[in-house]
Amino acid sequence: GLFDFGHRDGAASQALLQHPIGVTALPDGSVAISDTYNHALRRYDPATDEVTTLATDVREPSDAVLVDGDLV
């Protein structure tokens, strides 16, 4: 529902995020999501309709840069 939140990966219809405030398109067509209150960088892949976690323990304020698939 509208007010369901948490940290759960999986099918987009079942995945949970908490206060996602930043998004950017990645070169492979997926979307990186700043999941602020979970202190995580998440990824939505429209090809598979899945949400996964790229990184955790990302505290704000912070930036993330992906270089050749590596988080730096």
Secondary structure, DSSP 8 states (H G I E B T S, - for coil): -TT--S-B-EETTT-B-S-EEEEEE-TTS-EEEEEGGGTEEEEEETTTTEEEEEE----SS----EETTEE-
